[in-house]
Amino acid sequence: MLYLPREEGQGLVEYALILVLVAIVVIVILTVLGPIIGNVFSSIGGALRR
């Protein structure tokens, strides 16, 4: 009988690495664009109060 390696856990590890990379990208984008987005919402809120 031929030896067949188990590759069941490999897919889970790959999905976890992709999820971690996406989370890092989202955190970096929010850190860079956070103040800009906050200013936009503040401007919209100020315009609506008038």
N, CA, C and O atoms as CSV, one atom per row, in Angstrom:
chain,resi,resn,atom,element,x,y,z
A,1,MET,N,N,0.844,-1.182,0.000
A,1,MET,CA,C,0.000,0.000,0.000
A,1,MET,C,C,0.886,1.241,0.000
A,1,MET,O,O,1.873,1.302,0.734
A,2,LEU,N,N,0.546,2.202,-0.800
A,2,LEU,CA,C,1.328,3.435,-0.878
A,2,LEU,C,C,0.990,4.362,0.281
A,2,LEU,O,O,-0.145,4.426,0.754
A,3,TYR,N,N,2.011,5.068,0.711
A,3,TYR,CA,C,1.812,6.031,1.797
A,3,TYR,C,C,1.251,7.330,1.221
A,3,TYR,O,O,1.861,7.932,0.337
A,4,LEU,N,N,0.101,7.758,1.716
A,4,LEU,CA,C,-0.506,9.017,1.288
A,4,LEU,C,C,-0.432,10.013,2.438
A,4,LEU,O,O,-0.994,9.758,3.503
A,5,PRO,N,N,0.248,11.141,2.248
A,5,PRO,CA,C,0.354,12.113,3.345
A,5,PRO,C,C,-0.988,12.773,3.625
A,5,PRO,O,O,-1.795,12.992,2.723
A,6,ARG,N,N,-1.203,13.080,4.889
A,6,ARG,CA,C,-2.429,13.770,5.279
A,6,ARG,C,C,-2.249,15.267,5.061
A,6,ARG,O,O,-1.258,15.859,5.489
A,7,GLU,N,N,-3.202,15.850,4.406
A,7,GLU,CA,C,-3.141,17.282,4.139
A,7,GLU,C,C,-4.405,17.977,4.628
A,7,GLU,O,O,-4.783,19.020,4.095
A,8,GLU,N,N,-5.053,17.417,5.625
A,8,GLU,CA,C,-6.306,17.975,6.111
A,8,GLU,C,C,-6.099,19.314,6.814
A,8,GLU,O,O,-6.864,20.252,6.591
A,9,GLY,N,N,-5.087,19.410,7.647
A,9,GLY,CA,C,-4.863,20.628,8.416
A,9,GLY,C,C,-4.229,21.749,7.611
A,9,GLY,O,O,-4.218,22.897,8.054
A,10,GLN,N,N,-3.714,21.439,6.460
A,10,GLN,CA,C,-3.022,22.441,5.649
A,10,GLN,C,C,-3.987,23.532,5.193
A,10,GLN,O,O,-3.627,24.709,5.222
A,11,GLY,N,N,-5.168,23.188,4.784
A,11,GLY,CA,C,-6.147,24.169,4.322
A,11,GLY,C,C,-6.535,25.127,5.424
A,11,GLY,O,O,-6.689,26.326,5.188
A,12,LEU,N,N,-6.693,24.605,6.629
A,12,LEU,CA,C,-7.062,25.442,7.769
A,12,LEU,C,C,-5.971,26.452,8.073
A,12,LEU,O,O,-6.265,27.611,8.363
A,13,VAL,N,N,-4.727,26.032,8.013
A,13,VAL,CA,C,-3.600,26.935,8.262
A,13,VAL,C,C,-3.541,28.013,7.193
A,13,VAL,O,O,-3.272,29.174,7.502
A,14,GLU,N,N,-3.787,27.649,5.951
A,14,GLU,CA,C,-3.757,28.639,4.871
A,14,GLU,C,C,-4.865,29.662,5.047
A,14,GLU,O,O,-4.634,30.857,4.861
A,15,TYR,N,N,-6.072,29.214,5.404
A,15,TYR,CA,C,-7.169,30.148,5.640
A,15,TYR,C,C,-6.862,31.062,6.820
A,15,TYR,O,O,-7.191,32.247,6.781
A,16,ALA,N,N,-6.243,30.534,7.859
A,16,ALA,CA,C,-5.893,31.349,9.017
A,16,ALA,C,C,-4.859,32.408,8.639
A,16,ALA,O,O,-4.963,33.551,9.085
A,17,LEU,N,N,-3.872,32.052,7.830
A,17,LEU,CA,C,-2.868,33.025,7.398
A,17,LEU,C,C,-3.493,34.119,6.542
A,17,LEU,O,O,-3.148,35.291,6.692
A,18,ILE,N,N,-4.398,33.757,5.656
A,18,ILE,CA,C,-5.082,34.760,4.836
A,18,ILE,C,C,-5.901,35.681,5.719
A,18,ILE,O,O,-5.905,36.894,5.507
A,19,LEU,N,N,-6.602,35.126,6.710
A,19,LEU,CA,C,-7.406,35.934,7.621
A,19,LEU,C,C,-6.541,36.906,8.412
A,19,LEU,O,O,-6.924,38.059,8.608
A,20,VAL,N,N,-5.389,36.454,8.864
A,20,VAL,CA,C,-4.472,37.330,9.606
A,20,VAL,C,C,-3.951,38.443,8.703
A,20,VAL,O,O,-3.882,39.596,9.128
A,21,LEU,N,N,-3.589,38.123,7.486
A,21,LEU,CA,C,-3.101,39.148,6.556
A,21,LEU,C,C,-4.178,40.174,6.241
A,21,LEU,O,O,-3.887,41.369,6.175
A,22,VAL,N,N,-5.417,39.735,6.046
A,22,VAL,CA,C,-6.519,40.666,5.790
A,22,VAL,C,C,-6.746,41.557,7.003
A,22,VAL,O,O,-6.972,42.758,6.852
A,23,ALA,N,N,-6.689,40.989,8.199
A,23,ALA,CA,C,-6.873,41.781,9.414
A,23,ALA,C,C,-5.779,42.831,9.544
A,23,ALA,O,O,-6.066,43.967,9.922
A,24,ILE,N,N,-4.537,42.482,9.242
A,24,ILE,CA,C,-3.441,43.442,9.321
A,24,ILE,C,C,-3.645,44.570,8.318
A,24,ILE,O,O,-3.425,45.736,8.647
A,25,VAL,N,N,-4.059,44.240,7.110
A,25,VAL,CA,C,-4.298,45.268,6.086
A,25,VAL,C,C,-5.414,46.207,6.525
A,25,VAL,O,O,-5.295,47.422,6.368
A,26,VAL,N,N,-6.498,45.661,7.074
A,26,VAL,CA,C,-7.615,46.493,7.532
A,26,VAL,C,C,-7.175,47.410,8.662
A,26,VAL,O,O,-7.547,48.583,8.680
A,27,ILE,N,N,-6.397,46.905,9.598
A,27,ILE,CA,C,-5.922,47.727,10.718
A,27,ILE,C,C,-5.030,48.850,10.214
A,27,ILE,O,O,-5.148,49.985,10.676
A,28,VAL,N,N,-4.144,48.554,9.281
A,28,VAL,CA,C,-3.261,49.591,8.726
A,28,VAL,C,C,-4.070,50.654,7.994
A,28,VAL,O,O,-3.811,51.847,8.148
A,29,ILE,N,N,-5.047,50.229,7.200
A,29,ILE,CA,C,-5.870,51.192,6.458
A,29,ILE,C,C,-6.657,52.075,7.425
A,29,ILE,O,O,-6.727,53.289,7.233
A,30,LEU,N,N,-7.247,51.483,8.457
A,30,LEU,CA,C,-8.000,52.282,9.420
A,30,LEU,C,C,-7.101,53.220,10.213
A,30,LEU,O,O,-7.514,54.327,10.560
A,31,THR,N,N,-5.895,52.796,10.498
A,31,THR,CA,C,-4.961,53.658,11.212
A,31,THR,C,C,-4.562,54.859,10.363
A,31,THR,O,O,-4.453,55.975,10.870
A,32,VAL,N,N,-4.347,54.629,9.078
A,32,VAL,CA,C,-3.926,55.712,8.183
A,32,VAL,C,C,-5.100,56.619,7.837
A,32,VAL,O,O,-4.972,57.843,7.868
A,33,LEU,N,N,-6.239,56.026,7.508
A,33,LEU,CA,C,-7.377,56.816,7.041
A,33,LEU,C,C,-8.372,57.182,8.137
A,33,LEU,O,O,-9.333,57.902,7.868
A,34,GLY,N,N,-8.171,56.715,9.346
A,34,GLY,CA,C,-9.106,56.962,10.448
A,34,GLY,C,C,-9.387,58.435,10.696
A,34,GLY,O,O,-10.552,58.831,10.726
A,35,PRO,N,N,-8.368,59.255,10.874
A,35,PRO,CA,C,-8.627,60.677,11.113
A,35,PRO,C,C,-9.334,61.365,9.940
A,35,PRO,O,O,-10.173,62.240,10.151
A,36,ILE,N,N,-9.007,60.981,8.737
A,36,ILE,CA,C,-9.647,61.578,7.561
A,36,ILE,C,C,-11.129,61.216,7.536
A,36,ILE,O,O,-11.976,62.073,7.284
A,37,ILE,N,N,-11.441,59.952,7.797
A,37,ILE,CA,C,-12.831,59.504,7.804
A,37,ILE,C,C,-13.586,60.185,8.949
A,37,ILE,O,O,-14.744,60.568,8.783
A,38,GLY,N,N,-12.943,60.337,10.098
A,38,GLY,CA,C,-13.574,61.026,11.229
A,38,GLY,C,C,-13.909,62.466,10.890
A,38,GLY,O,O,-14.974,62.955,11.268
A,39,ASN,N,N,-13.023,63.153,10.187
A,39,ASN,CA,C,-13.285,64.535,9.788
A,39,ASN,C,C,-14.452,64.619,8.814
A,39,ASN,O,O,-15.255,65.549,8.888
A,40,VAL,N,N,-14.553,63.667,7.913
A,40,VAL,CA,C,-15.666,63.662,6.957
A,40,VAL,C,C,-16.989,63.502,7.696
A,40,VAL,O,O,-17.942,64.231,7.418
A,41,PHE,N,N,-17.060,62.557,8.634
A,41,PHE,CA,C,-18.296,62.361,9.377
A,41,PHE,C,C,-18.612,63.556,10.267
A,41,PHE,O,O,-19.782,63.893,10.449
A,42,SER,N,N,-17.598,64.199,10.823
A,42,SER,CA,C,-17.831,65.399,11.625
A,42,SER,C,C,-18.393,66.518,10.761
A,42,SER,O,O,-19.291,67.245,11.187
A,43,SER,N,N,-17.871,66.657,9.558
A,43,SER,CA,C,-18.376,67.682,8.646
A,43,SER,C,C,-19.831,67.401,8.257
A,43,SER,O,O,-20.653,68.316,8.203
A,44,ILE,N,N,-20.134,66.158,7.995
A,44,ILE,CA,C,-21.514,65.786,7.635
A,44,ILE,C,C,-22.449,66.035,8.813
A,44,ILE,O,O,-23.545,66.569,8.640
A,45,GLY,N,N,-22.016,65.648,10.010
A,45,GLY,CA,C,-22.826,65.869,11.212
A,45,GLY,C,C,-23.040,67.346,11.483
A,45,GLY,O,O,-24.136,67.755,11.865
A,46,GLY,N,N,-22.006,68.147,11.289
A,46,GLY,CA,C,-22.152,69.597,11.464
A,46,GLY,C,C,-23.086,70.220,10.459
A,46,GLY,O,O,-23.838,71.136,10.791
A,47,ALA,N,N,-23.048,69.733,9.229
A,47,ALA,CA,C,-23.938,70.259,8.191
A,47,ALA,C,C,-25.390,69.877,8.465
A,47,ALA,O,O,-26.300,70.643,8.150
A,48,LEU,N,N,-25.610,68.720,9.039
A,48,LEU,CA,C,-26.977,68.284,9.325
A,48,LEU,C,C,-27.578,69.023,10.512
A,48,LEU,O,O,-28.799,69.148,10.595
A,49,ARG,N,N,-26.763,69.512,11.423
A,49,ARG,CA,C,-27.261,70.219,12.601
A,49,ARG,C,C,-27.691,71.637,12.282
A,49,ARG,O,O,-28.427,72.251,13.054
A,50,ARG,N,N,-27.244,72.158,11.164
A,50,ARG,CA,C,-27.590,73.537,10.831
A,50,ARG,C,C,-29.015,73.693,10.394
A,50,ARG,O,O,-29.446,74.803,10.081
